[in-house]
């Protein structure tokens, strides 16, 4: 696997595409897409937007394939992948928040963020393909553009910066995720207040 990863790293932008595609298909490679993207951006700062788009397209294609596989497998497929307590929690979050769960996990590098579980839930629990693609693309292009810009701006210091500030960045990611979830909670509450009250059901014994 390491030899394969080294071969992909030597390909430059095409290798970045293949790595992002493989990562989306549950085949993670040593180093990860984020680190490889930053390294490429330090070497080719003028190509940072092209690199971000390359990583986004590869990651989106890989995750769309996973989404379609889960969609075909249905409830049995998602049940197999959500047996753990953490997996069951992700499933409940998706059932309540829908594609916002996918957006957050695809956007922010949360520690141990179960992006693949959210993708599987999206496919198996009936999310629309078009909505999934738009949601995933929006999150990934923002994430990868930010990482490529960091690599282009800081050069060889970018990786050291990420390592030195990993806890600060993780805290920021968690805070952003919490903020988005709070916004959705508020939106849910406002929507519930606008809904008209339900009419009482007829008494089966009243003859109505």
C-alpha positions as CSV (number, residue, x, y, z in Angstrom):
1,X,0.0,0.0,0.0
2,X,2.8,2.4,0.8
3,X,4.5,1.7,-2.5
4,X,1.2,2.4,-4.3
5,X,0.7,5.6,-2.3
6,X,4.2,6.7,-3.3
7,X,3.5,6.0,-6.9
8,X,0.3,8.1,-6.7
9,X,2.1,10.9,-5.0
10,X,4.6,11.1,-7.9
11,X,1.8,11.7,-10.4
12,X,1.0,15.2,-9.1
13,X,-2.5,16.4,-9.8
14,X,-3.7,13.2,-11.4
15,X,-2.4,11.3,-8.4
16,X,-4.4,13.7,-6.2
17,X,-7.5,12.8,-8.2
18,X,-6.9,9.1,-7.8
19,X,-6.2,9.5,-4.0
20,X,-9.4,11.4,-3.5
21,X,-11.4,8.9,-5.5
22,X,-9.9,6.0,-3.6
23,X,-10.6,7.7,-0.2
24,X,-14.2,8.2,-1.2
25,X,-14.4,4.5,-2.0
26,X,-13.3,3.5,1.5
27,X,-9.7,2.9,0.4
28,X,-7.7,5.4,2.4
29,X,-4.0,5.9,1.5
30,X,-1.2,6.8,3.9
31,X,-1.0,10.6,4.3
32,X,-4.5,11.3,3.3
33,X,-6.0,13.6,0.7
34,X,-5.7,16.7,2.9
35,X,-1.9,16.4,3.4
36,X,-1.2,15.5,-0.2
37,X,-3.3,18.5,-1.4
38,X,-1.3,20.8,0.9
39,X,2.0,19.4,-0.3
40,X,1.1,19.9,-3.9
41,X,-0.1,23.4,-3.3
42,X,3.2,24.3,-1.6
43,X,5.0,23.2,-4.8
44,X,2.5,24.7,-7.2
45,X,1.0,27.7,-5.5
46,X,-0.3,29.2,-8.8
47,X,-2.4,26.1,-9.3
48,X,-4.1,26.1,-5.9
49,X,-7.6,26.4,-7.3
50,X,-7.1,23.8,-10.0
51,X,-5.7,21.4,-7.3
52,X,-8.7,22.1,-5.0
53,X,-11.1,21.4,-7.9
54,X,-9.2,18.2,-8.8
55,X,-9.5,16.9,-5.2
56,X,-13.1,17.9,-5.0
57,X,-14.1,16.1,-8.2
58,X,-12.2,12.9,-7.2
59,X,-13.7,12.9,-3.7
60,X,-17.2,13.6,-5.0
61,X,-17.1,10.8,-7.6
62,X,-15.9,8.3,-5.0
63,X,-18.5,9.3,-2.4
64,X,-21.3,9.3,-5.0
65,X,-20.4,5.7,-5.9
66,X,-20.5,4.8,-2.2
67,X,-23.9,6.7,-2.0
68,X,-25.3,4.7,-4.9
69,X,-24.1,1.4,-3.5
70,X,-25.8,2.2,-0.2
71,X,-28.9,3.4,-2.1
72,X,-29.1,0.0,-3.8
73,X,-28.5,-1.9,-0.6
74,X,-31.2,-0.1,1.3
75,X,-32.0,-0.5,5.0
76,X,-30.1,-3.8,5.3
77,X,-26.9,-2.0,4.0
78,X,-27.2,0.9,6.4
79,X,-28.0,-1.5,9.3
80,X,-24.8,-3.4,8.7
81,X,-22.7,-0.2,8.9
82,X,-24.4,1.3,11.9
83,X,-24.4,-1.5,14.5
84,X,-22.0,0.4,16.8
85,X,-23.3,3.0,19.3
86,X,-21.5,5.8,17.3
87,X,-23.0,4.5,14.0
88,X,-26.5,4.4,15.5
89,X,-26.1,8.0,16.6
90,X,-25.0,9.1,13.1
91,X,-28.1,7.4,11.7
92,X,-30.4,9.3,14.2
93,X,-28.7,12.5,13.3
94,X,-29.2,11.9,9.6
95,X,-32.8,11.0,10.1
96,X,-33.4,14.3,11.9
97,X,-31.0,16.7,10.1
98,X,-30.8,15.1,6.6
99,X,-28.1,16.2,4.3
100,X,-26.8,18.9,6.8
101,X,-25.1,16.0,8.5
102,X,-23.3,15.1,5.3
103,X,-22.4,18.8,4.7
104,X,-20.8,19.3,8.2
105,X,-18.8,16.0,8.0
106,X,-17.6,16.8,4.5
107,X,-16.6,20.3,5.3
108,X,-14.9,20.3,8.7
109,X,-12.2,17.7,9.7
110,X,-13.7,16.7,12.9
111,X,-11.7,14.2,15.0
112,X,-12.8,10.7,13.8
113,X,-15.6,12.3,11.8
114,X,-17.7,9.5,10.3
115,X,-18.2,11.0,6.8
116,X,-18.6,7.6,5.2
117,X,-21.4,6.6,7.7
118,X,-23.3,9.8,6.8
119,X,-22.8,9.0,3.1
120,X,-24.1,5.5,3.6
121,X,-27.1,6.8,5.6
122,X,-27.9,9.4,2.9
123,X,-28.0,6.7,0.2
124,X,-29.8,3.9,2.2
125,X,-32.3,6.2,3.8
126,X,-33.6,7.8,0.6
127,X,-31.8,11.1,0.1
128,X,-32.1,12.4,-3.5
129,X,-29.0,12.0,-5.7
130,X,-29.1,15.6,-6.9
131,X,-29.3,17.0,-3.4
132,X,-26.5,14.8,-2.2
133,X,-24.2,15.8,-5.0
134,X,-24.9,19.6,-4.5
135,X,-24.4,19.3,-0.8
136,X,-21.2,17.3,-1.0
137,X,-19.7,19.5,-3.7
138,X,-20.4,22.6,-1.7
139,X,-18.7,21.3,1.4
140,X,-15.7,19.8,-0.4
141,X,-14.8,22.7,-2.6
142,X,-14.8,25.0,0.5
143,X,-12.6,22.6,2.5
144,X,-10.1,21.8,-0.2
145,X,-9.8,25.4,-1.4
146,X,-9.0,26.5,2.2
147,X,-6.4,23.7,2.5
148,X,-4.8,24.5,-0.9
149,X,-4.7,28.2,0.0
150,X,-3.0,27.3,3.3
151,X,-0.3,25.3,1.4
152,X,0.2,28.0,-1.2
153,X,0.5,30.8,1.5
154,X,2.7,29.0,4.0
155,X,4.8,26.7,1.8
156,X,6.7,24.1,3.7
157,X,5.5,25.4,7.0
158,X,1.9,24.5,6.3
159,X,2.1,20.9,7.5
160,X,4.0,21.9,10.6
161,X,1.4,24.6,11.3
162,X,-1.5,22.1,11.1
163,X,0.4,19.7,13.4
164,X,1.2,22.4,15.9
165,X,-2.4,23.7,16.0
166,X,-4.3,20.5,15.5
167,X,-6.2,20.9,18.8
168,X,-7.1,24.5,18.0
169,X,-8.3,23.5,14.6
170,X,-10.3,20.5,16.0
171,X,-11.9,22.8,18.5
172,X,-12.8,25.3,15.8
173,X,-14.3,22.5,13.7
174,X,-16.4,21.2,16.6
175,X,-17.6,24.8,17.4
176,X,-18.6,25.3,13.7
177,X,-20.5,22.0,13.7
178,X,-22.2,22.9,16.9
179,X,-23.1,26.3,15.5
180,X,-24.7,24.8,12.4
181,X,-26.7,22.3,14.4
182,X,-27.9,25.1,16.7
183,X,-29.1,27.1,13.6
184,X,-31.0,24.1,12.5
185,X,-32.6,23.6,15.9
186,X,-33.7,27.3,15.8
187,X,-35.1,26.8,12.3
188,X,-37.0,23.7,13.4
189,X,-38.5,25.6,16.4
190,X,-39.6,28.5,14.3
191,X,-41.1,26.2,11.7
192,X,-43.0,24.3,14.3
193,X,-44.4,27.6,15.7
194,X,-45.7,28.5,12.3
195,X,-47.5,25.2,11.7
196,X,-51.2,25.3,12.5
197,X,-52.3,23.2,15.4
198,X,-53.6,19.7,14.5
199,X,-57.3,19.2,14.6
200,X,-58.3,16.7,17.3
201,X,-59.0,13.3,15.9
202,X,-62.6,12.1,15.9
203,X,-63.7,9.8,18.8
204,X,-64.2,6.4,17.2
205,X,-67.1,5.8,19.6
206,X,-68.9,9.0,18.8
207,X,-70.3,7.7,15.5
208,X,-68.7,10.5,13.5
